Amino acid sequence: MATEFIVLDHTRIPGFPDAPIHLDRAPIQIIDDDDFTEETDTSNLTIAVGITTVLFRWSPDALYAFLDIDAWFSFTWTVTIEDEMKIEIGRVENQITIGTLDKGGNKWTLMLTYNIEEDGPNRGAWVPNPRESMLGDDDLTDPAQIDTLGREFVRDLCLKERWFTGKKIKHQLYVEYAPMDIWGDGIAINPHWLYDSLNLSACTTCDESNRPLKRCGRCGTAAYCSPMHQKLDWPVHKSICTMDLEQRGQILRITQHGGLIGWDLSKTVGDHETKMSKNPNFVTPQSLRQVDTDHEDHVHTVRV
């Protein structure tokens, strides 16, 4: 049986409620994993759908950041499996890199790179980049081989449900709002705090605010309406909860005005209404987010 998909028709980048999104020139969709097994025919599984599935299952906010090329210059999502390997899904502007690193996280064992077409009739298409793709120490120069390995890579991630955590598994997310450190990944962040500040009056998992909530007993930076919702959020919350107090406090400080996007709007939004987004994921061209200069605290207010 071929892989079945769920189309996420209503997926929007925060701040653009009326702007439909595509990925690799196709509607946003994820694998319907009810019957997804080793025996499933995955010939119709694209790399974009595999990546979307992993990020959305881990946290929809992470998927939004991956799509939001204007706000986040770079995006890096990793899964470290202790004493085994490190998995990465990354984006720098319109270039996407996926693959695995050795157990120290220092050397790529598989690096597959794609460029997103910015203009022309194929705007938004993912094109394999043979100049920056490798298998071990060998360069990958055949676009077809890059595509085949990419499909195998995302199939493996989805079969193993790499959005879940475990005793020796840790997820991390980093973003950069502008080029900050060419040798680093950016700011370690909880995806819930990219577009919203910490809110302990609603469940972190479902936004429920009319039921009794219990805060995380270790760090106090999440609230849940049930043990099940705390468990569901643990793959996301784990990296923040186990972070040292000073680093976690710094992240809370820079996300207190409507999330990380409100920290420095000169970098994450435009300053002229005529300025257009360069994001090729929009189905139709969009203006950039704008700073609301009529508001007394305009540096923390975003509108479209």
C-alpha positions in Angstrom: 0.0 0.0 0.0 1.3 3.5 -0.9 2.0 6.1 1.8 -1.1 8.0 2.8 -1.0 11.7 3.7 -2.9 14.3 5.7 -3.1 17.7 4.1 -2.6 20.6 6.5 -4.7 23.1 4.5 -4.8 25.7 7.3 -1.1 25.9 8.0 0.0 29.5 8.1 3.2 31.3 9.2 2.4 33.4 12.3 1.6 36.9 11.2 0.3 35.8 7.8 -3.2 34.4 8.5 -4.4 34.8 4.9 -1.3 33.6 3.1 -1.4 29.9 2.0 1.9 28.0 2.2 3.4 25.4 -0.1 6.6 23.4 0.4 8.5 22.2 -2.7 5.7 23.5 -4.8 3.1 21.2 -3.1 0.5 21.7 -0.3 1.8 21.2 3.2 1.1 17.6 4.2 2.3 15.0 6.6 2.3 11.2 6.7 -0.8 9.5 8.0 1.2 7.2 10.2 -1.7 4.9 11.3 -0.7 2.3 8.8 2.9 3.5 8.1 5.2 0.5 8.4 8.3 -1.1 6.9 6.1 -2.7 4.2 4.5 0.6 3.1 5.3 1.7 -0.4 7.1 5.0 0.0 7.7 5.8 -3.7 5.3 8.7 -3.3 7.1 10.1 -0.2 9.0 13.3 -0.9 11.8 14.8 1.2 9.7 17.9 1.9 6.8 15.8 3.2 9.1 13.7 5.4 10.7 16.8 6.9 7.3 18.4 7.4 6.1 15.2 9.2 9.0 15.1 11.6 8.9 18.8 12.5 5.1 19.0 12.8 4.9 15.9 15.0 7.6 17.3 17.3 6.2 20.8 17.4 4.1 22.8 14.9 5.9 25.9 16.0 9.2 24.4 14.7 7.6 23.8 11.3 6.4 27.4 11.2 10.0 28.6 11.9 11.4 26.3 9.2 8.9 27.9 6.8 9.5 31.5 8.0 12.5 32.4 6.0 12.0 36.2 6.5 12.2 36.1 10.3 14.7 33.3 10.8 17.9 33.5 8.8 18.8 30.1 9.9 17.0 27.1 11.5 18.7 24.0 13.0 16.8 21.1 14.5 18.8 18.2 15.9 18.3 14.9 17.6 21.3 13.6 19.6 21.3 9.9 20.2 23.9 9.3 22.9 26.9 7.2 21.8 25.4 6.7 18.4 24.8 9.8 16.2 23.3 13.2 15.7 20.5 13.9 13.2 20.0 17.3 11.7 17.5 19.2 9.7 18.7 22.7 8.9 18.0 25.7 6.8 20.1 28.8 6.0 18.0 31.3 4.1 16.9 29.3 1.1 19.3 26.4 1.4 18.3 23.2 3.2 20.7 20.6 4.7 19.7 17.3 6.2 21.7 14.3 7.3 23.6 12.6 10.1 26.8 13.4 12.1 29.1 11.1 14.1 28.4 10.4 17.7 30.5 13.4 18.7 28.4 15.7 16.4 31.6 17.0 14.7 31.7 15.2 11.4 29.0 14.7 8.8 28.5 11.0 7.8 25.7 12.0 5.4 25.0 15.6 4.3 22.4 16.3 1.7 21.8 19.8 0.5 19.0 21.4 -1.5 18.5 24.9 -2.8 15.0 26.5 -3.0 14.4 28.2 -6.3 13.6 31.9 -5.5 12.3 33.1 -8.8 11.0 31.9 -12.2 8.4 29.2 -13.1 9.9 26.7 -10.6 9.8 29.2 -7.7 9.7 27.2 -4.4 11.1 23.9 -5.9 13.8 22.1 -4.0 16.8 21.4 -6.2 19.6 19.0 -5.1 22.9 20.8 -4.6 25.8 18.4 -5.7 28.4 21.0 -4.7 27.6 20.7 -1.0 26.4 17.1 -0.5 28.5 14.2 0.9 28.3 10.6 1.9 31.1 10.0 4.4 34.3 11.5 2.8 32.9 11.2 -0.7 31.2 14.0 -2.6 27.8 13.3 -4.1 27.7 14.8 -7.6 24.6 13.1 -9.0 21.4 14.9 -8.2 19.4 11.7 -8.6 21.5 10.0 -5.9 21.0 12.9 -3.6 17.3 12.7 -4.1 17.3 8.9 -3.5 19.4 9.2 -0.3 17.1 12.0 0.9 14.0 9.9 0.5 15.6 7.1 2.4 16.7 9.5 5.1 13.2 10.9 5.8 11.6 7.5 5.5 13.9 6.2 8.2 13.2 9.3 10.4 9.4 8.7 10.1 9.5 5.0 10.6 11.6 5.5 13.8 9.4 8.4 14.9 12.4 10.6 15.6 10.1 13.3 17.1 9.9 11.3 20.3 12.5 11.3 23.0 14.0 8.8 25.4 16.7 8.3 28.1 19.5 8.7 25.6 17.7 11.0 23.1 17.6 14.8 23.2 16.1 17.3 20.7 17.4 20.8 20.3 16.2 23.8 18.2 18.3 26.8 17.3 17.4 29.9 15.2 19.2 33.0 14.0 17.3 36.2 13.3 20.3 37.4 11.2 23.8 36.2 10.6 25.3 36.0 14.1 28.0 33.4 14.2 29.0 31.6 11.1 30.4 28.8 13.2 27.5 28.4 15.5 23.8 27.3 15.2 22.2 30.4 16.8 20.0 30.8 19.8 18.9 27.7 21.6 15.1 28.1 21.9 11.9 26.4 22.9 9.7 26.5 19.8 6.7 27.6 21.9 8.6 30.8 22.6 9.4 31.8 19.0 6.1 33.6 18.4 4.7 33.9 21.9 6.1 34.6 25.3 5.8 32.2 28.3 2.2 31.8 29.3 1.6 29.8 32.5 -2.2 30.5 32.5 -2.8 28.0 29.7 -1.7 24.5 29.0 1.5 24.4 27.1 0.3 21.6 24.9 -3.3 22.5 24.1 -3.8 26.1 25.3 -6.6 24.9 27.7 -7.1 27.6 30.3 -10.3 26.6 32.0 -8.9 23.5 33.8 -6.6 23.3 36.8 -3.0 23.5 35.6 0.2 22.1 37.1 3.6 23.6 36.4 6.7 21.7 35.6 8.1 20.9 39.0 11.7 21.2 37.9 11.9 24.5 36.0 8.5 26.0 36.3 8.4 27.2 32.6 5.5 25.0 31.4 2.0 24.3 32.6 -0.2 21.3 31.8 -3.8 20.4 32.2 -3.0 16.7 32.4 -0.1 14.2 32.8 -0.7 13.1 29.3 -0.2 16.6 27.9 3.0 16.9 29.9 4.2 13.7 28.5 3.4 14.8 24.9 5.3 18.0 25.4 8.4 16.4 27.0 10.4 15.9 23.7 10.1 19.7 23.2 10.4 20.8 26.9 13.3 18.5 27.8 16.1 20.7 26.4 14.9 23.8 28.2 14.1 22.0 31.4 17.6 20.5 31.6 19.3 23.8 30.7 21.2 25.7 33.4 19.3 28.4 35.2 21.3 31.3 33.8 20.8 30.3 30.2 17.1 29.5 30.6 16.6 32.9 32.3 18.3 34.7 29.4 16.0 33.0 26.9 12.9 34.0 29.0 14.2 37.6 29.0 14.6 37.8 25.2 11.3 36.2 24.6 9.2 38.2 27.0 7.7 40.6 24.4 5.6 38.3 22.3 8.3 35.6 21.7 11.7 35.7 20.2 10.3 37.4 17.1 9.7 40.5 19.2 13.2 40.8 20.5 14.7 42.8 17.6 12.1 43.7 15.1 14.6 45.5 13.0 15.9 42.1 12.1 12.7 40.0 11.9 10.3 42.4 10.2 10.4 45.1 7.6 10.3 48.8 8.1 8.5 49.8 4.9 5.1 48.7 3.8 6.2 48.3 0.2 9.0 45.8 1.1 8.1 42.4 -0.2 8.9 39.0 1.3 11.5 36.9 -0.4 9.9 33.7 1.0 9.3 31.3 -1.9 7.0 29.2 0.3 4.1 31.7 0.0 1.7 30.6 -2.8 1.3 34.3 -3.7 3.8 37.1 -3.0 3.4 38.8 0.4 4.6 42.1 2.0 7.0 41.7 4.9 5.7 41.9 8.5 5.6 45.6 9.5 6.5 47.5 12.6 3.4 49.4 14.0 4.9 52.8 14.5 1.6 54.3 15.8 1.9 52.2 19.0 3.8 53.6 22.0 5.6 50.3 22.4 5.9 49.7 18.6 9.2 47.9 19.0 7.2 45.0 20.4 4.2 45.1 18.1 3.9 43.2 14.8 1.3 43.6 12.1 0.9 42.5 8.5 
